[in-house]
C-alpha cells in the first residue's frame, strides 16, 4: 500500500456499520464482521461541525491487533455555509480539528461534506463553486497546520440527475487537493424502476450515453489519475423476492474486473437507510452471496 492508501494489489473492503442505529461504531463493526465472516479494512464514520473526532472508540476500533483504516466524513460547514468556510471564517474550527488529526495514530481517509450535489443551491454561499472553494481551503489549511497523515477523498452522490446539471463540473476543487474520488451509489432489489440492476449499473449507469456517459466512465475520462472508491454502496431489500438482492451481490465479483480504477468498496450497512434495509443479512440468500463476495480473492490487501 502506498502513502495515499492505494493498495498495490487487491481492493480495500470496508463498511459504515450499523448506520441509523444506536450501536456504537465498535459494536456495529463487530456485528458486521461476525455476520459477514470477514474483517473490514475500512471503518467509515460521519461527523459534522465541532464534533470531536476521531473519537476514542474509533481509534480503538482501528488499532486492534487486526488493524483497519479510519475513513471519516466531516461536514466542515455545519451551521454555516461553504462560502463562509472558504473565506476563512471557520479557520478556528479547522485548526482544532488539525490538532486532533495530527494526533491520530496512523494514516486515515477524510471526506469533506460527502454528496455535495444534494446541497447545492443557486446562491447563499452554497453554490457548486462555493463547495469547491470550501474543499480547497480546508485541505490547504489542514496542510498548513501540519497535517500529513490524512488522505483526502471527494465523494460524489453519483446520481445521474445531478451529474447532468450545468454546475456539476464546478464541484471539483483541483487535483492537488483531491487524493481519491468516491461515489455513493445504491441499488434497489425490486425490479422495474431507476436503481434496479447489477454491479455495472451501480457504478456506471446511464440512461442516455450522449447526455451522460456513466459515473465510472466520466471520472476515469476526466480524472483518470485518481483511484476510485465506492465510498458507500448498498442494495435495498425486496422482501417479496429475496433472490433479487442475492443476485445483485453475485454480480460484483463477476463484473468488477471491468472497472480497474476502483480500489475500494465500502458497504453501507443499515436496517433503516432512507430507502429501506441495506443489511447484507436481510435475507439468508442475500447473506450467502454477500459472504461469498467477502471471502473472494478480490480483497487480499495486507494493512
C-alpha positions in Angstrom: 0.0 0.0 0.0 1.4 3.4 -0.9 1.3 6.7 1.0 -2.1 7.5 -0.3 -3.5 4.2 0.9 -3.8 2.8 -2.6 -3.3 -1.0 -2.4 -0.7 -2.4 -4.7 -2.8 -5.5 -5.2 -6.4 -6.3 -4.4 -9.1 -4.0 -3.2 -9.9 -2.5 0.2 -13.0 -3.9 1.8 -14.9 -1.5 4.2 -18.1 -0.7 5.9 -20.2 2.0 7.6 -21.6 -0.4 10.1 -24.9 -0.1 11.9 -25.9 3.2 10.3 -29.1 4.8 11.7 -29.0 2.6 14.8 -28.0 3.2 18.4 -25.0 0.9 18.2 -21.6 2.4 18.8 -19.1 2.1 16.0 -17.2 -0.7 17.8 -20.3 -2.7 18.5 -21.6 -2.3 14.9 -18.3 -3.2 13.4 -18.0 -6.4 15.5 -21.6 -7.3 14.5 -20.9 -6.8 10.8 -17.7 -8.7 10.8 -19.2 -11.5 12.7 -22.2 -11.7 10.4 -20.3 -11.5 7.1 -17.3 -13.6 8.2 -14.6 -11.1 7.2 -12.7 -8.3 8.9 -13.1 -4.9 7.4 -10.1 -2.9 6.0 -12.0 0.4 6.4 -14.3 1.7 9.1 -16.4 4.6 7.8 -17.8 7.2 10.2 -19.6 10.5 10.0 -19.0 13.8 11.8 -20.1 17.5 11.4 -19.1 20.9 12.7 -17.3 21.0 16.0 -17.8 17.3 16.9 -14.6 15.8 18.3 -13.1 13.1 16.1 -11.5 10.7 15.6 -13.3 9.5 18.7 -11.6 7.3 21.3 -13.8 4.4 20.2 -13.0 4.9 16.5 -9.3 4.9 17.4 -9.7 1.8 19.4 -11.6 0.0 16.6 -8.9 0.7 14.0 -6.0 0.0 16.3 -6.9 -3.6 17.3 -4.4 -6.4 16.6 -6.1 -6.6 13.2 -5.6 -3.0 12.1 -8.1 -1.1 10.0 -8.2 2.3 8.2 -10.4 5.0 9.5 -12.5 6.8 6.9 -14.2 9.9 8.4 -16.7 12.2 6.7 -16.7 15.8 8.0 -19.2 18.4 7.2 -17.0 21.4 8.0 -19.6 24.0 7.2 -22.2 22.6 9.7 -24.5 25.6 10.8 -22.8 27.9 8.3 -22.1 27.8 4.5 -19.4 26.6 2.2 -18.6 30.2 1.3 -18.1 31.1 4.9 -15.5 28.3 5.3 -13.8 29.2 2.1 -13.5 32.8 3.3 -11.6 31.7 6.4 -14.3 32.3 8.9 -14.2 28.8 10.2 -10.4 28.5 10.5 -10.6 28.1 14.3 -12.7 25.1 13.7 -10.3 23.7 11.1 -7.3 24.4 13.3 -8.8 22.5 16.3 -9.5 19.5 14.0 -6.0 19.7 12.6 -4.6 19.1 16.1 -6.8 16.0 16.5 -5.9 14.6 13.1 -2.2 15.1 13.7 -2.5 13.1 17.0 -4.3 10.2 15.2 -2.0 7.1 15.3 -1.7 6.3 11.6 -2.9 7.5 8.2 -6.7 7.9 7.6 -9.1 8.9 4.9 -11.1 12.1 5.2 -14.0 13.2 3.1 -15.2 16.8 3.2 -19.0 17.1 3.0 -19.8 14.0 1.1 -22.5 14.0 -1.5 -22.4 17.8 -2.1 -24.7 17.6 -5.1 -27.8 17.3 -2.9 -26.9 20.5 -1.1 -26.0 22.8 -4.0 -28.1 26.0 -4.2 -28.3 28.9 -6.6 -26.8 31.3 -4.0 -26.5 31.8 -0.3 -22.9 30.6 -0.2 -23.9 27.1 -1.3 -23.1 27.0 -5.0 -21.0 24.3 -6.6 -18.1 26.7 -6.8 -18.5 27.5 -3.1 -18.2 23.8 -2.4 -15.0 23.6 -4.4 -13.6 26.6 -2.6 -14.6 25.2 0.8 -12.9 21.9 0.0 -9.8 23.5 -1.3 -9.5 26.0 1.6 -10.0 23.2 4.2 -7.3 21.0 2.7 -4.8 23.8 2.4 -5.5 25.0 5.9 -5.1 21.5 7.4 -1.8 21.0 5.4 -0.6 24.4 6.6 -1.4 23.3 10.2 1.0 20.3 9.6 -1.5 17.5 8.9 0.4 14.9 6.9 -1.4 11.7 7.8 -4.7 12.4 6.0 -5.7 11.2 2.5 -8.4 13.5 1.1 -11.5 12.0 -0.7 -14.0 13.9 -2.7 -17.2 11.8 -2.5 -20.0 12.4 -5.1 -23.5 11.2 -4.8 -23.1 9.9 -8.4 -26.9 10.2 -9.0 -27.4 10.8 -12.7 -30.0 13.7 -12.5 -27.3 15.7 -10.5 -24.5 14.7 -12.8 -26.1 16.3 -15.8 -26.6 19.7 -14.1 -24.7 22.6 -15.7 -22.9 23.2 -12.4 -21.7 19.6 -11.9 -18.1 20.2 -13.1 -17.8 23.2 -10.8 -17.7 21.0 -7.8 -14.2 19.8 -8.5 -11.6 21.7 -6.4 -8.4 20.6 -8.2 -6.2 17.6 -8.5 -3.7 18.9 -5.9 -6.3 18.7 -3.1 -8.0 15.5 -4.1 -6.3 12.2 -3.4 -9.2 9.8 -4.1 -12.5 10.2 -5.8 -15.5 8.5 -4.2 -19.0 7.7 -5.3 -22.1 6.7 -3.2 -24.4 4.7 -5.5 -27.3 2.4 -4.3 -29.4 -0.3 -6.0 -33.0 -1.5 -5.4 -33.6 -5.2 -5.5 -37.2 -4.5 -6.6 -37.3 -4.6 -10.4 -38.9 -2.1 -12.7 -37.5 1.3 -11.7 -34.5 3.5 -11.5 -31.8 1.8 -9.4 -32.5 -1.8 -10.3 -29.6 -3.5 -11.9 -26.2 -5.3 -11.5 -22.8 -4.0 -10.3 -22.1 -2.4 -13.7 -25.4 -0.5 -13.3 -24.3 0.5 -9.8 -21.1 2.2 -10.8 -21.6 3.2 -14.5 -25.3 3.6 -15.2 -26.5 5.9 -17.8 -30.0 6.4 -19.3 -28.6 8.3 -22.3 -24.8 7.9 -23.2 -25.0 11.1 -25.3 -26.0 13.1 -22.3 -24.1 11.3 -19.5 -21.6 8.5 -20.0 -22.0 6.9 -16.6 -20.1 7.9 -13.4 -17.2 5.5 -13.8 -16.7 6.4 -17.4 -16.9 10.1 -16.6 -14.5 10.1 -13.7 -11.9 8.0 -15.5 -12.1 10.2 -18.5 -11.9 13.5 -16.6 -9.7 12.4 -13.6 -8.1 9.2 -14.7 -5.1 9.7 -12.5 -7.2 9.3 -9.3 -8.0 6.0 -7.5 -11.8 5.5 -7.2 -13.6 4.4 -4.1 -17.2 3.2 -3.9 -17.4 5.1 -0.6 -21.0 3.9 0.1 -22.9 1.3 -1.6 -25.9 -0.8 -0.7 -28.8 -2.9 -2.0 -32.3 -2.2 -0.7 -34.2 -5.4 0.2 -37.2 -6.5 -1.9 -39.0 -8.8 0.6 -41.3 -10.2 -2.0 -38.3 -11.8 -3.7 -35.1 -12.1 -1.6 -33.3 -13.8 -4.5 -33.1 -10.4 -6.3 -30.7 -8.9 -3.7 -28.6 -12.1 -3.6 -28.3 -11.9 -7.4 -27.1 -8.3 -7.3 -24.4 -9.3 -4.8 -23.3 -12.1 -7.1 -22.6 -9.7 -9.9 -19.9 -7.8 -8.0 -17.1 -10.3 -8.3 -18.2 -11.2 -11.8 -18.0 -7.6 -13.1 -15.6 -5.6 -11.0 -12.7 -6.5 -13.2 -14.2 -4.2 -15.9 -13.6 -1.3 -13.6 -9.9 -1.3 -12.6 -9.8 2.2 -11.3 -12.0 1.1 -8.3 -9.6 0.3 -5.5 -12.0 0.2 -2.5 -15.6 -0.9 -1.8 -17.2 0.4 1.4 -20.6 -1.0 2.2 -23.4 1.0 3.9 -24.9 -1.4 6.5 -28.3 -0.2 7.9 -31.7 -1.6 8.7 -33.1 2.0 8.4 -31.4 3.6 5.4 -33.5 6.3 3.7 -34.9 3.9 1.1 -35.0 0.7 3.1 -32.9 -2.2 4.5 -29.4 -2.5 3.1 -28.1 -5.1 5.6 -26.4 -8.0 3.9 -28.3 -10.4 6.1 -31.7 -9.0 5.4 -32.4 -12.5 4.0 -30.5 -15.8 4.0 -30.0 -15.8 0.2 -28.5 -12.3 0.4 -26.2 -13.2 3.2 -25.0 -16.3 1.5 -24.0 -14.3 -1.6 -22.5 -11.4 0.4 -20.3 -13.8 2.3 -19.1 -15.3 -0.9 -18.1 -11.9 -2.1 -16.4 -11.0 1.2 -14.5 -14.3 1.0 -13.4 -13.9 -2.6 -9.8 -13.3 -3.5 -10.5 -9.7 -4.6 -9.8 -8.3 -1.1 -6.4 -9.6 -0.4 -4.9 -6.4 1.0 -2.4 -6.6 3.9 -2.6 -3.4 6.0 
